[in-house]
Amino acid sequence: MKRIVAILVLLFWLQPAQAGELAQGLSAYRAGNYGEAVALFRPLAQQGDPWAQYSLAVAYDDGLGVPRNFKLALEWYRRAGYQGLADAQYMVGRFYGRGRGVKQNPSAAFFWFNLAAAGGHPRAAALRDQHRLQIS
């Protein structure tokens, strides 16, 4: 739920049409209509909207509205992360750090946590530093 709340914060900076569709998806998600939420997120995510990509990743990560699939969750987190979304970068770091949906890779985790920390994610620096010790 905390991840979805973070999405709401940035709705004010989105294009009006996209913001409306993303807001509808978030409303559906909060109401427990996960399939509807995914149906609203997917086209926006495919068009490159980083918050929709992140939201779709959360759905795959949690198995809500779609079957749980860590590989697809990682792919959507990664796409949003490449666009500079610190929350997504943090999640990619967690996936690599734990070996979730991908082979565990402390160097990759360090890289993604470092990006997330630079983007202002509040917990990324501590995990980055933990992974730095693993690769030293």
Contacts in CASP RR format, 6 or more apart in sequence:
PFRMAT RR
TARGET T0000
AUTHOR 0000-0000-0000
METHOD contacts of the structure
MODEL  1
MKRIVAILVLLFWLQPAQAGELAQGLSAYRAGNYGEAVALFRPLAQQGDP
WAQYSLAVAYDDGLGVPRNFKLALEWYRRAGYQGLADAQYMVGRFYGRGR
GVKQNPSAAFFWFNLAAAGGHPRAAALRDQHRLQIS
3 54 0 8 1.000
3 58 0 8 1.000
3 87 0 8 1.000
3 91 0 8 1.000
4 26 0 8 1.000
4 29 0 8 1.000
4 30 0 8 1.000
4 55 0 8 1.000
4 58 0 8 1.000
6 87 0 8 1.000
7 22 0 8 1.000
7 26 0 8 1.000
7 51 0 8 1.000
7 54 0 8 1.000
7 55 0 8 1.000
8 26 0 8 1.000
10 51 0 8 1.000
11 19 0 8 1.000
11 20 0 8 1.000
11 22 0 8 1.000
11 23 0 8 1.000
11 26 0 8 1.000
11 51 0 8 1.000
12 19 0 8 1.000
14 20 0 8 1.000
14 22 0 8 1.000
14 49 0 8 1.000
14 51 0 8 1.000
18 44 0 8 1.000
18 49 0 8 1.000
18 52 0 8 1.000
21 40 0 8 1.000
21 43 0 8 1.000
21 44 0 8 1.000
22 40 0 8 1.000
22 41 0 8 1.000
22 44 0 8 1.000
22 49 0 8 1.000
22 51 0 8 1.000
22 52 0 8 1.000
22 55 0 8 1.000
24 40 0 8 1.000
25 36 0 8 1.000
25 37 0 8 1.000
25 40 0 8 1.000
25 41 0 8 1.000
25 55 0 8 1.000
26 37 0 8 1.000
26 55 0 8 1.000
28 34 0 8 1.000
28 35 0 8 1.000
28 36 0 8 1.000
28 37 0 8 1.000
28 40 0 8 1.000
29 37 0 8 1.000
29 55 0 8 1.000
29 59 0 8 1.000
29 64 0 8 1.000
32 64 0 8 1.000
34 59 0 8 1.000
34 63 0 8 1.000
34 64 0 8 1.000
34 65 0 8 1.000
34 66 0 8 1.000
35 64 0 8 1.000
35 65 0 8 1.000
35 66 0 8 1.000
37 55 0 8 1.000
37 59 0 8 1.000
37 64 0 8 1.000
37 65 0 8 1.000
38 56 0 8 1.000
38 59 0 8 1.000
38 64 0 8 1.000
38 65 0 8 1.000
38 66 0 8 1.000
41 52 0 8 1.000
41 55 0 8 1.000
41 56 0 8 1.000
41 59 0 8 1.000
42 52 0 8 1.000
42 56 0 8 1.000
44 51 0 8 1.000
44 52 0 8 1.000
45 52 0 8 1.000
45 53 0 8 1.000
45 55 0 8 1.000
45 56 0 8 1.000
45 76 0 8 1.000
45 79 0 8 1.000
48 79 0 8 1.000
48 83 0 8 1.000
50 79 0 8 1.000
50 80 0 8 1.000
50 81 0 8 1.000
50 83 0 8 1.000
50 84 0 8 1.000
50 85 0 8 1.000
50 88 0 8 1.000
51 80 0 8 1.000
51 85 0 8 1.000
53 76 0 8 1.000
53 77 0 8 1.000
53 79 0 8 1.000
53 80 0 8 1.000
53 83 0 8 1.000
53 85 0 8 1.000
53 88 0 8 1.000
54 76 0 8 1.000
54 77 0 8 1.000
54 80 0 8 1.000
54 85 0 8 1.000
54 87 0 8 1.000
54 88 0 8 1.000
54 91 0 8 1.000
56 76 0 8 1.000
57 72 0 8 1.000
57 73 0 8 1.000
57 74 0 8 1.000
57 75 0 8 1.000
57 76 0 8 1.000
57 77 0 8 1.000
57 80 0 8 1.000
57 88 0 8 1.000
57 91 0 8 1.000
58 64 0 8 1.000
58 73 0 8 1.000
59 65 0 8 1.000
59 66 0 8 1.000
60 66 0 8 1.000
60 68 0 8 1.000
60 69 0 8 1.000
60 70 0 8 1.000
60 72 0 8 1.000
60 73 0 8 1.000
60 76 0 8 1.000
61 68 0 8 1.000
61 70 0 8 1.000
61 73 0 8 1.000
61 77 0 8 1.000
61 91 0 8 1.000
62 68 0 8 1.000
63 69 0 8 1.000
66 72 0 8 1.000
70 95 0 8 1.000
70 100 0 8 1.000
70 101 0 8 1.000
70 102 0 8 1.000
71 101 0 8 1.000
71 102 0 8 1.000
73 95 0 8 1.000
73 101 0 8 1.000
74 92 0 8 1.000
74 95 0 8 1.000
74 100 0 8 1.000
74 101 0 8 1.000
74 102 0 8 1.000
77 88 0 8 1.000
77 91 0 8 1.000
77 92 0 8 1.000
77 95 0 8 1.000
78 88 0 8 1.000
78 92 0 8 1.000
79 88 0 8 1.000
80 87 0 8 1.000
80 88 0 8 1.000
81 88 0 8 1.000
81 89 0 8 1.000
81 92 0 8 1.000
81 112 0 8 1.000
81 115 0 8 1.000
84 115 0 8 1.000
84 119 0 8 1.000
86 115 0 8 1.000
86 116 0 8 1.000
86 119 0 8 1.000
86 120 0 8 1.000
86 121 0 8 1.000
86 124 0 8 1.000
87 116 0 8 1.000
87 121 0 8 1.000
89 112 0 8 1.000
89 113 0 8 1.000
89 115 0 8 1.000
89 116 0 8 1.000
89 119 0 8 1.000
89 121 0 8 1.000
89 124 0 8 1.000
90 112 0 8 1.000
90 113 0 8 1.000
90 116 0 8 1.000
90 121 0 8 1.000
90 123 0 8 1.000
90 124 0 8 1.000
90 127 0 8 1.000
92 112 0 8 1.000
93 108 0 8 1.000
93 109 0 8 1.000
93 111 0 8 1.000
93 112 0 8 1.000
93 113 0 8 1.000
93 116 0 8 1.000
93 127 0 8 1.000
94 100 0 8 1.000
94 109 0 8 1.000
94 127 0 8 1.000
95 101 0 8 1.000
95 102 0 8 1.000
96 102 0 8 1.000
96 104 0 8 1.000
96 105 0 8 1.000
96 106 0 8 1.000
96 108 0 8 1.000
96 109 0 8 1.000
96 112 0 8 1.000
97 104 0 8 1.000
97 105 0 8 1.000
97 106 0 8 1.000
97 108 0 8 1.000
97 109 0 8 1.000
97 131 0 8 1.000
98 104 0 8 1.000
99 105 0 8 1.000
106 131 0 8 1.000
106 134 0 8 1.000
106 135 0 8 1.000
107 131 0 8 1.000
107 135 0 8 1.000
109 127 0 8 1.000
109 131 0 8 1.000
110 128 0 8 1.000
110 131 0 8 1.000
110 132 0 8 1.000
110 134 0 8 1.000
110 135 0 8 1.000
113 124 0 8 1.000
113 125 0 8 1.000
113 127 0 8 1.000
113 128 0 8 1.000
113 131 0 8 1.000
114 124 0 8 1.000
114 128 0 8 1.000
116 124 0 8 1.000
116 128 0 8 1.000
117 124 0 8 1.000
117 125 0 8 1.000
117 128 0 8 1.000
END
